[in-house]
Amino acid sequence: MVWHLLMPFVFSQAQVKVMSDVHEKVLVLSEREVQCLRWVENGKSSWAIGVILNVSYNTVNFHIKNAMRKLETSTRTQAVVKARQLGLI
């Protein structure tokens, strides 16, 4: 019950919180997941995001797939849309 009061102090600004009215469910995206989704939102490919962030293509896909799993989506576009609707990006 006190958890929702402590969340702003426990999580960094790069981590994002969403509370559900039905049951307390916290959705947290890592800073890298948020960065990757923002670049996807701007139309960048995994290869281009890798070049921008100086990581491999596979690392970019790892972060995007983790975000998709957390957001319960099956495509990159759905993940971006849902993250935007939830105010995560």
C-alpha positions, -999 to 999 in steps of 0.1 A, spaced: 0 0 0 29 23 7 47 10 -24 30 35 -48 43 64 -26 79 50 -27 80 43 -64 92 77 -75 122 74 -51 129 37 -60 130 40 -97 152 63 -118 136 87 -143 146 64 -172 123 37 -157 86 42 -162 57 32 -140 21 25 -148 -4 16 -121 -35 -4 -129 -68 3 -111 -78 -33 -109 -46 -46 -94 -13 -30 -88 8 -39 -118 40 -19 -124 53 -18 -159 90 -8 -160 110 -3 -192 147 0 -190 164 31 -203 177 12 -233 143 -2 -241 128 33 -241 157 46 -263 152 18 -288 114 23 -289 119 60 -295 141 53 -324 117 27 -338 90 54 -334 112 76 -356 113 49 -383 148 36 -377 157 0 -384 175 -22 -359 207 -18 -378 204 20 -378 196 21 -341 226 -1 -334 248 24 -352 233 53 -333 236 36 -299 269 20 -307 256 -15 -300 250 -46 -322 219 -53 -343 212 -83 -320 214 -61 -289 189 -37 -303 165 -66 -311 170 -79 -276 159 -47 -261 130 -42 -285 118 -78 -279 120 -73 -241 99 -42 -244 74 -60 -267 71 -88 -241 65 -64 -212 39 -44 -233 23 -77 -244 25 -68 -281 36 -89 -311 51 -62 -333 74 -33 -330 47 -9 -342 22 -22 -317 49 -18 -289 55 19 -299 18 26 -301 10 10 -267 41 26 -251 29 60 -264 -6 55 -252 7 46 -217 30 76 -217 61 54 -215 79 72 -245 
